[in-house]
């Protein structure tokens, strides 16, 4: 079981023998959900949902460029006000993504405050909501008391909803009763580098050709019969690729919460994320309570494991486990492992006895 921080009950993870280009932090198994993905070397972060435990993570929140909301239930959205509070005074744009209706709901939250000092604030919210291949974009400015800067814009959604330099994010509609809800797939792009040790062994001097070679490989425009000038001589790109180029496959992270199992959206996930490195999936109920899962539109631990197995994932992390299973939340993992052995969860915060005899979280 993965260790969590005492204060937050969440954990960051990076395998020592399998280096990732980013770190991720996940809420505890029965806490309000969030997944924070921190691209440390790029100075930016991505936040999926914003449960209460995002409070206090101001340094990381300042790096968040994209906030992706699955749906508008309070446990997934309660940290939004704290994020805005943390970003006041920052000259930045926060991109917020979610299902239809998210703009109206966030605007209503913002209207609940007086913004008497907003004229000096430069924070911009670029909110985008998605439904059936159509997106709607609204831009709200803090210095206008979060009133829209212009009329909402509609656009067609093909492919990823986010396409950054080093990663892209797709969305998949899931089924959470009457609440519009989305799952997300983060796909890190492959990275290309030159093997410096091999370069030295061949006695080849680096130069502008290195950047050109990397750009062409990344763009997929390096044909086998193409030539590139290296040290004054024309050299086959295919030879350079074979001898010097090393490609690190990008990681894929899937975030699923608050839905019933349906073949339709699972099949869509398989198109986007087969071979995923990490599946973060709710496990609200144990299999014995599958009837409750159907009533409340949630997944069981066995269904979460089945999804990970169908995706041929490397690892499944369970979260969003019902508190009815305290104190033995880990039984969800034990049950899921019968279907998908590579299952784990963040260790819940331990409880100790206070001076007054009341149980408190560490």
Secondary structure by P-SEA (a helix, b strand, c coil): cbbbbcccccbbbbbccccccbbbbbcccccccbbbbbcccccbbbbcccccccccaaaaaaaccbbbbcccccccccaaaaaaaaaccccbbbbbbbccaaaaaaaaaaaccccccccccccccbbbbbcccbbbbbbbbccccccccccbbbbbbcccccccccbbbbbbbbbccccbbbbbbbbbcbbbbcaaaaaaaacccccaaaaaaaaaaaaccccccbbbbcccbbbbaaaaaaccbbbbbbbbbbbbccccccaaaaaaaaacccccccccccccccccaaaaaaaaccccaaaaaaaaaaacccbbbbcccccccccccaaaaaaaaaccccccccccbbbbbccccccccc
